[in-house]
Amino acid sequence: MAEMLHINTNHIRTSYSGRFVSRGVGTHETRVMDTYEIIFVSSGTLYLFEGDTRYVIPQNHTLLLGPFVQHGGYRPYEKGLSFYWNHFYPAASEENPDIIDVPKFEQAGRPDRILEIFRGLLYDHACGRDNPLYDNLATKTLLHEIADFAGITETERSKQSLAGRVRNHIQTHYADALSTSQI
């Protein structure tokens, strides 16, 4: 069973997000942050430690780092490595908690969706659209995406995709004459 972090997603405050693309030089800085950090590797492999634990984070995997724990790289960046990150503060208030269990380290169930959320966040920032409400909702969506689809196998993902396409076809063509020969 994967280690889970219990995050109150109500009233999350996003700090900043970004993308790193490696030229094959350097190592992740060693530091202690006061935020949580979501890391999603979109290509290559990232080698990080947090506290006494070392992580090998391959493509399409996420790592959720906790606040006030030292983390950093323990191997140099590979050429072609690319990862996204999002720093956030959890809810300071216990008012109306929305607590979810987010896996600390996990293969993304829907990596394309996580990539879409990150790209949307970064695109808006590049266009000068800094909207804290949107940023906070995007961070909450990332956390739910990671939590809701954790541990889903490729077969299960394919079944869900097929079921979704069937549902969409039926919803779109519910008033049409329907026959299996037309699908």
Salt bridges, closest charged atoms under 4 A:
GLU29 OE1 - ARG31 NH1 3.81
GLU37 OE1 - HIS71 NE2 3.56
GLU37 OE2 - HIS87 NE2 3.53
GLU50 OE1 - LYS104 NZ 2.47
ASP98 OD2 - LYS140 NZ 3.41
ASP98 OD2 - HIS144 NE2 3.64
ASP101 OD1 - HIS6 ND1 2.26
GLU116 OE2 - ARG113 NH1 3.37
ASP124 OD2 - ARG129 NH1 2.52
ASP130 OD1 - HIS125 ND1 3.74
ASP135 OD1 - HIS125 NE2 3.08
GLU145 OE2 - ARG110 NE 2.65
GLU154 OE1 - ARG157 NH2 2.53
ASP176 OD2 - HIS173 ND1 2.90
